[in-house]
Amino acid sequence: MKVTKLISTCDVKDCPTIYATDRGTFLVQGETPDDHGLKIPAHETLVEIPVELMKKAIADGLV
């Protein structure tokens, strides 16, 4: 899989980030919440990202 960094909220490695893949999908780097109370299948996960990251991605025309 080829991954391209689209946008981040900071310049260091440990920040929420959105990546595009060559599969026509997105990867999202963020915090993994454990207090959501949802039943998520074992092969899936939830990733929490700030609203500001999505606003920035939309404003920059990335999504």
Sine and cosine of phi, psi and omega as CSV:
sin_phi,cos_phi,sin_psi,cos_psi,sin_omega,cos_omega
0.00,0.00,0.76,-0.65,0.09,-1.00
-1.00,-0.06,0.77,-0.64,-0.06,-1.00
-0.87,-0.50,0.74,-0.67,0.02,-1.00
-0.84,-0.54,0.81,-0.59,0.04,-1.00
-0.94,0.35,0.81,-0.58,0.02,-1.00
-1.00,-0.10,-0.78,0.63,-0.10,-0.99
-0.34,-0.94,0.51,-0.86,0.01,-1.00
-0.58,-0.81,0.26,-0.97,0.03,-1.00
-1.00,-0.09,-0.02,1.00,0.07,-1.00
-0.35,-0.94,0.02,-1.00,-0.09,-1.00
-0.98,-0.18,0.06,1.00,0.02,-1.00
-0.98,-0.22,0.20,-0.98,-0.15,-0.99
-0.93,0.37,-0.47,0.88,-0.19,-0.98
-1.00,-0.09,0.53,0.85,-0.05,-1.00
-0.94,-0.34,0.39,-0.92,0.10,-0.99
-0.84,0.55,0.73,-0.68,-0.09,-1.00
-0.57,-0.82,0.53,-0.85,0.12,-0.99
-0.91,-0.41,0.75,-0.66,0.02,-1.00
-0.87,-0.48,0.49,-0.87,0.15,-0.99
-0.97,-0.25,0.52,-0.86,0.05,-1.00
-0.90,-0.43,0.26,-0.97,0.07,-1.00
-0.98,0.20,0.11,0.99,0.06,-1.00
-0.99,-0.11,0.03,1.00,-0.06,-1.00
0.98,0.21,0.46,0.89,-0.01,-1.00
-0.80,-0.60,0.13,-0.99,0.08,-1.00
-0.90,-0.44,0.54,-0.84,0.20,-0.98
-0.92,-0.39,0.63,-0.78,-0.02,-1.00
-0.84,-0.55,0.81,-0.58,0.08,-1.00
-0.98,-0.18,0.80,-0.61,0.01,-1.00
-0.15,-0.99,-0.14,-0.99,0.02,-1.00
-0.96,0.28,0.57,-0.82,0.09,-1.00
-0.99,-0.15,0.96,-0.27,-0.03,-1.00
-0.96,0.27,0.50,-0.87,0.05,-1.00
-0.81,-0.58,0.11,0.99,-0.05,-1.00
-0.91,-0.40,0.47,0.88,-0.11,-0.99
-1.00,0.03,-0.38,0.92,0.02,-1.00
0.96,0.28,0.20,0.98,0.00,-1.00
-1.00,-0.05,0.40,-0.92,0.09,-1.00
-0.98,-0.20,0.96,-0.27,-0.04,-1.00
-0.97,-0.26,0.74,-0.67,0.02,-1.00
-0.84,0.54,0.47,-0.88,-0.06,-1.00
-0.86,0.52,-0.49,0.87,-0.04,-1.00
-1.00,0.04,0.06,1.00,0.00,-1.00
-0.83,-0.56,0.21,-0.98,0.06,-1.00
-0.53,-0.85,0.23,-0.97,0.14,-0.99
-0.94,-0.34,0.61,-0.80,0.08,-1.00
-0.77,-0.64,0.78,-0.62,-0.01,-1.00
-0.99,-0.14,0.80,-0.60,0.04,-1.00
-0.80,-0.60,0.42,-0.91,0.00,-1.00
-0.94,0.33,0.55,-0.84,0.08,-1.00
-0.85,0.53,-0.58,0.81,-0.02,-1.00
-0.86,0.51,-0.55,0.84,0.03,-1.00
-0.91,0.41,-0.68,0.73,0.02,-1.00
-0.92,0.39,-0.66,0.75,0.04,-1.00
-0.87,0.50,-0.67,0.74,0.01,-1.00
-0.91,0.42,-0.67,0.74,0.02,-1.00
-0.89,0.46,-0.67,0.74,0.01,-1.00
-0.93,0.37,-0.72,0.70,0.01,-1.00
-0.87,0.49,-0.55,0.83,0.01,-1.00
-1.00,0.07,0.06,1.00,0.04,-1.00
0.95,0.31,0.40,0.92,-0.04,-1.00
-1.00,0.05,-0.39,0.92,0.05,-1.00
-0.71,-0.70,0.00,0.00,0.00,0.00
